[in-house]
């Protein structure tokens, strides 16, 4: 079954930037046909929707907590989705996951983002 592979996380100081990437584990996944989302989860808390990008027009939707700081994008030719995160805050610290919009497919391992001085 399809699983997603997230990368690009790390340790960054407040105000810094990171760019996350997301790819499907199999090239057979019809990436361009799906609206895709980034999610994040802090240990002991519910997984939170961060941003969504639609399949057809690439319309983007953001959680209020990241609006104006994060940018979601996709490259359908590369079957890859990105999350550019700027002006990072300590409260952005979490494991970041990608999935189809609605989270209907298997979850990957995620990538840890830690914002700390």
Steps between C-alpha positions, in 0.01 A plus 500: 500500500604859457694660780648847516858596570560834667839670522664832572436538870760600755595735778465870427506817708188712541456717193675250279377306198469143384367336185328165533448256215250219455505219246301181457675169555389371160508666159165335425324748728293741291638801686355765272147368553495562874468805715784474752550625852768555761421410859695526825484329833644575840546199725184439702286727285269454203642522151438851360432602141755760391438563131329356193559539128236386254570270209351693211563870555757484774282704730659527844342508845684563826436465869476841664806420710729479196333740256747751360801296615466162325459433128378168360583409141518199274689380194279246327774405254722398791205366702625704793340745740680765701447711808711814526500610862624849584504703821487180698383512860557258790132402478566366148704221658337170399530196277377601156315253277353511154202310362214542261248758610292335773785270596357192334822315416770342714706741709875518456763549769479876485785745539586670829509878510644656814503876546716596791779737595 
